[in-house]
């Protein structure tokens, strides 16, 4: 039996920064400015890595943009709220769990965001183990976070499949001999996984 490792944002949960910004800011100029100051700034990855606290992120964005602290904090809250389960992936996850496929999770996100999701979504308990970047201070596509996943749960790369929507992460996993599925929709990924499970 192969071990199956899922990314969260963009695979299990919706992840669309442009939609978040569009819902939060009515004017295009604000959306462009905040996309650059938040999602495209190196601080976003530092927050994912767990080396920048959310409160400090809010303060830095406020300094960069001059936007009120409450507004910036509200945007980060909107990010959390936007992370809703993708119905097709959720159905697929539950079917795999019922078939006793060993499920794991490897995701880039702040520890606080994962805690928020865990409180609200019991299905995350389907994963036998999780590695969250903000908890381990490592981040995809760094080789070390994949090595940690394999070592922590005693997984062999050749007996493991990693599913992610971000191509650099896929390539990093492949370099360690892990089977991969580049997620471009649950139906297509399901067909690919079934082929690997039958092999």
N, C-alpha and C positions, 0 to 999 in steps of 0.2 A: 504493500500500500504506500502510495506517495503522500508525503506531507504537503499541505497546500497553505501558502502564506499570502495573505491579502494585505494590500495597502488600504488605507481608510478613505482619505479625501480624494474624490474623483472616481473611486471604485465602489466602496460601500456607502459612502455619504456623498451627497451633492457638493461640488466645489466649483464656484463660479464667481471669482472676484469682480468681474465686470457687472454681473447682475446685482451683487451686493452693493456696489457703488451706485448703480443706476437706481436701485430702490431707496438708497439713503440720501443721494444728492440729485435734485431736479436739474441742475445746470451742468452742461458738459465740461465747462472749465474747472469746476470744483472736482468733478470725477477724475479728470486728467491729473490735476495737481495731487489729489490724495492717492491715486494709484501709484504715482511716482514716489510719494513721501512715505507710503505704507508698504504696499505689496511688492514694489520693485526696489525698495531700499534694502541694503545689506542687513539692517536691523531686523527685518522680517525673518531672515534665516537665523539670526542670533536668538530671536525669541523661540523659534522652532527648536533650536539646539538646546535651549534651556540655560543660556548664558546671559540672557537679557529678560528681566522680569517685565510683566505686562505694564505695571505702574511706571517703570522706567521708559518703556516703549511709548506710552502715552505722553510722558513729559518730553521725550525727544521729538516726537511728531509735532507736539505743540510748539516747541522751539523752532523747528524747521519751517512750519507753515503759518504760525501765528493764530491757528485755529484754537477755539476754547477747549480746555481740558475735557469738559463734559461731552463735547461733540466728538472728540477723538475716542474717548472711552465708549461712547455710544456706538461708534463704528466698529470697534473691536467686539462689542457685545453682539452687534448685528452679524458679525462673522460667525460667532458661535451658533446663533439662532439659525443661520442659513444652512448649517450642517445637518440636513435631514436625510434619512435613509433612502437609498435608491431602491424602489420596490422590487425590481427584477433581480438585483444582486442579493437582496435580503432573502427572497424566496429561494434562490440558488444556494445561499449559505446554509439555510435551514435544511434543504434537501441533502446537502453534503454531510451535515452533522448527523442526520438521521441514518445515513449510510455508513456512519462511523469513520468517515475520512478525517484524519487528524488535521485540525485547522489552527493556524497561527496568524498573528498580525504583526506587521512591521510598518510603522508610519511615522512621518515627520509631522509633529505638532507639539505645542507646549503641553507640559504635564497638566496644567490647569484645564486646558481644553479637553484632554482625554478624560479627566475626572468629571467634567461637566457632561460629556457624552455617556460615560459609564453610569452616572446617576439616572439618566433618562432612558437608556436603551439596554434592556436586559439581555438582548440577543448578543451583546458583546461577550457575554459569558460562554458563548459557543466556542470561543478561541481557547485552546489549551494553554496558550502562552502569548504574551505580547511584548514587543520591544517598541517603546515610544521615544523618539529622539530627545524630547525635552526632559525625559527621566534619566537617560543614559549619557547625555551630553555628547552624543555623536549624531550624525545626520546623513541620510542618503544624499548623494550616491557614494559616500565614503566607504571604502572596503571594510573598515573596522566595524561598522554597524552590522554588516552582513555576517562577518565572522562571529560577532557577539551573539547574533541570533542562532547560528548553527551550534555554537559552543554551549550556550545557556540551556538549550532544549535537547541537546544531543542529536542534532539532525545531520544527516549526510547530504551534501550538496546534490549528488546524483539521484537522491531519493526525495528531493524537495522541488516544488514548483512555486515560483514567486509571481504574483499578479500585481501589476502596477500600470498606471496610465502615463507615466513620465519616462520617456525613452532612455535618458541617461541612467536612471535607476535600473532599468532592465539590463542595460549593457554592463553595469557594475556587477549585477548578480550573475550574469553569464560568465564573467571573468573568473568567478569562483566555482564554476561547474554546476551552477544551479539552473534547473529548467526554468524557462520564463514564458509568460504570456503577457504581451503588451495589450492592456485593456483598452478596447475601443467599443465597449458595449457589452452587456452581460450575455446576450445570446451568443455572440461570436466567441467570447471567452469561454463560455460553457462548452461549446463544441470542441474548442482546442483542448480544454482540460480533459474532456471525455476521451479524446484520442490519446492523450498521455497516460491516463489511468488504465486504458486498455492495453497499452504497449507492454 
